[in-house]
Amino acid sequence: MSANNPAGNANPSGNVVKVGAKKCKPFIFEVMVYSPEAGYKAEIVVERGCTATNDSVWKFVFDLYKKQAGGDGFDQLVHVSYRALTAQENAAVVGMIDGMTDAQADKLPALHDAAKNFHDTPTPETKTAVLGAAKGVVTAEN
């Protein structure tokens, strides 16, 4: 045990923020679960994190799962966490709490395809394609 790790845990994790004039409260909101094609499902989540100065950090999260062979469960293939980088992207991600727009939903198949391709061939290029497709979903209205 040490002063930096009083519980003696090998890898402590967590988030501690000082509450002041700004009151950021982290949360995760599941927007939708859908089946992009037979044998797959995707979960869409909006995540709000907080910086050390209590500023909001918004993320669009896409998790792709594939049905287990001969089973009822699903195995997770890819986790995509796209952090909004501009005020417009922040507004678009926040807006997903009320549901995705038709334009955003229309971009989900491209993200699904890019995520599957990344799973099969994890390269810097396919990773860039996934992040580009995630940005395409977020910015579909812009």
Contacts in CASP RR format, 6 or more apart in sequence:
PFRMAT RR
TARGET T0000
AUTHOR 0000-0000-0000
METHOD contacts of the structure
MODEL  1
MSANNPAGNANPSGNVVKVGAKKCKPFIFEVMVYSPEAGYKAEIVVERGC
TATNDSVWKFVFDLYKKQAGGDGFDQLVHVSYRALTAQENAAVVGMIDGM
TDAQADKLPALHDAAKNFHDTPTPETKTAVLGAAKGVVTAEN
1 7 0 8 1.000
1 8 0 8 1.000
2 8 0 8 1.000
5 12 0 8 1.000
15 26 0 8 1.000
15 49 0 8 1.000
15 50 0 8 1.000
17 24 0 8 1.000
17 50 0 8 1.000
17 51 0 8 1.000
17 52 0 8 1.000
17 54 0 8 1.000
18 52 0 8 1.000
18 54 0 8 1.000
19 54 0 8 1.000
20 54 0 8 1.000
21 54 0 8 1.000
22 53 0 8 1.000
22 54 0 8 1.000
22 55 0 8 1.000
23 54 0 8 1.000
24 48 0 8 1.000
24 49 0 8 1.000
24 50 0 8 1.000
24 51 0 8 1.000
24 54 0 8 1.000
24 55 0 8 1.000
24 56 0 8 1.000
25 48 0 8 1.000
25 50 0 8 1.000
26 47 0 8 1.000
26 48 0 8 1.000
26 49 0 8 1.000
26 50 0 8 1.000
27 47 0 8 1.000
27 48 0 8 1.000
27 49 0 8 1.000
28 45 0 8 1.000
28 46 0 8 1.000
28 47 0 8 1.000
28 48 0 8 1.000
28 61 0 8 1.000
29 45 0 8 1.000
29 46 0 8 1.000
29 47 0 8 1.000
29 48 0 8 1.000
29 97 0 8 1.000
30 43 0 8 1.000
30 44 0 8 1.000
30 45 0 8 1.000
31 44 0 8 1.000
31 45 0 8 1.000
31 46 0 8 1.000
31 96 0 8 1.000
31 97 0 8 1.000
31 99 0 8 1.000
31 100 0 8 1.000
32 43 0 8 1.000
32 44 0 8 1.000
32 99 0 8 1.000
32 100 0 8 1.000
33 41 0 8 1.000
33 42 0 8 1.000
33 43 0 8 1.000
33 44 0 8 1.000
34 41 0 8 1.000
34 42 0 8 1.000
34 44 0 8 1.000
34 108 0 8 1.000
35 41 0 8 1.000
35 42 0 8 1.000
36 42 0 8 1.000
36 64 0 8 1.000
36 108 0 8 1.000
36 109 0 8 1.000
36 112 0 8 1.000
37 112 0 8 1.000
39 66 0 8 1.000
39 67 0 8 1.000
40 64 0 8 1.000
40 65 0 8 1.000
40 66 0 8 1.000
40 67 0 8 1.000
40 112 0 8 1.000
40 116 0 8 1.000
41 64 0 8 1.000
41 65 0 8 1.000
41 67 0 8 1.000
41 74 0 8 1.000
42 62 0 8 1.000
42 63 0 8 1.000
42 64 0 8 1.000
42 65 0 8 1.000
42 108 0 8 1.000
42 112 0 8 1.000
43 61 0 8 1.000
43 62 0 8 1.000
43 63 0 8 1.000
43 65 0 8 1.000
44 60 0 8 1.000
44 61 0 8 1.000
44 62 0 8 1.000
44 96 0 8 1.000
44 100 0 8 1.000
44 108 0 8 1.000
45 60 0 8 1.000
45 61 0 8 1.000
45 62 0 8 1.000
45 63 0 8 1.000
46 58 0 8 1.000
46 59 0 8 1.000
46 60 0 8 1.000
46 61 0 8 1.000
46 93 0 8 1.000
46 94 0 8 1.000
46 95 0 8 1.000
46 96 0 8 1.000
46 97 0 8 1.000
47 58 0 8 1.000
47 59 0 8 1.000
47 61 0 8 1.000
47 81 0 8 1.000
48 56 0 8 1.000
48 57 0 8 1.000
48 58 0 8 1.000
48 59 0 8 1.000
49 56 0 8 1.000
49 57 0 8 1.000
49 58 0 8 1.000
49 59 0 8 1.000
50 56 0 8 1.000
50 57 0 8 1.000
51 57 0 8 1.000
56 90 0 8 1.000
57 83 0 8 1.000
57 84 0 8 1.000
58 83 0 8 1.000
58 84 0 8 1.000
58 89 0 8 1.000
58 90 0 8 1.000
58 93 0 8 1.000
58 94 0 8 1.000
59 81 0 8 1.000
59 82 0 8 1.000
59 83 0 8 1.000
59 84 0 8 1.000
59 93 0 8 1.000
60 81 0 8 1.000
60 82 0 8 1.000
60 84 0 8 1.000
60 93 0 8 1.000
60 96 0 8 1.000
60 134 0 8 1.000
60 137 0 8 1.000
60 138 0 8 1.000
61 79 0 8 1.000
61 80 0 8 1.000
61 81 0 8 1.000
61 82 0 8 1.000
62 78 0 8 1.000
62 79 0 8 1.000
62 80 0 8 1.000
62 82 0 8 1.000
62 111 0 8 1.000
62 115 0 8 1.000
62 134 0 8 1.000
62 137 0 8 1.000
63 76 0 8 1.000
63 78 0 8 1.000
63 79 0 8 1.000
63 80 0 8 1.000
64 76 0 8 1.000
64 77 0 8 1.000
64 78 0 8 1.000
64 80 0 8 1.000
64 112 0 8 1.000
64 115 0 8 1.000
64 116 0 8 1.000
64 119 0 8 1.000
65 74 0 8 1.000
65 75 0 8 1.000
65 76 0 8 1.000
65 77 0 8 1.000
66 74 0 8 1.000
66 75 0 8 1.000
66 77 0 8 1.000
67 73 0 8 1.000
67 74 0 8 1.000
68 74 0 8 1.000
68 75 0 8 1.000
77 115 0 8 1.000
77 116 0 8 1.000
77 119 0 8 1.000
78 115 0 8 1.000
78 116 0 8 1.000
78 118 0 8 1.000
78 119 0 8 1.000
78 130 0 8 1.000
80 111 0 8 1.000
80 115 0 8 1.000
80 130 0 8 1.000
80 131 0 8 1.000
80 134 0 8 1.000
82 131 0 8 1.000
82 134 0 8 1.000
82 135 0 8 1.000
82 137 0 8 1.000
82 138 0 8 1.000
84 90 0 8 1.000
84 92 0 8 1.000
84 93 0 8 1.000
84 138 0 8 1.000
88 139 0 8 1.000
88 142 0 8 1.000
89 135 0 8 1.000
89 138 0 8 1.000
89 139 0 8 1.000
89 142 0 8 1.000
92 104 0 8 1.000
92 138 0 8 1.000
92 139 0 8 1.000
92 140 0 8 1.000
92 141 0 8 1.000
92 142 0 8 1.000
93 138 0 8 1.000
96 104 0 8 1.000
100 108 0 8 1.000
100 137 0 8 1.000
101 140 0 8 1.000
101 141 0 8 1.000
103 140 0 8 1.000
103 141 0 8 1.000
104 137 0 8 1.000
104 138 0 8 1.000
104 140 0 8 1.000
104 141 0 8 1.000
106 140 0 8 1.000
107 133 0 8 1.000
107 136 0 8 1.000
107 137 0 8 1.000
107 140 0 8 1.000
108 137 0 8 1.000
110 133 0 8 1.000
110 136 0 8 1.000
111 130 0 8 1.000
111 133 0 8 1.000
111 134 0 8 1.000
111 136 0 8 1.000
111 137 0 8 1.000
113 133 0 8 1.000
114 126 0 8 1.000
114 129 0 8 1.000
114 130 0 8 1.000
114 132 0 8 1.000
114 133 0 8 1.000
115 130 0 8 1.000
115 133 0 8 1.000
117 126 0 8 1.000
117 129 0 8 1.000
117 130 0 8 1.000
118 126 0 8 1.000
118 127 0 8 1.000
118 129 0 8 1.000
118 130 0 8 1.000
END
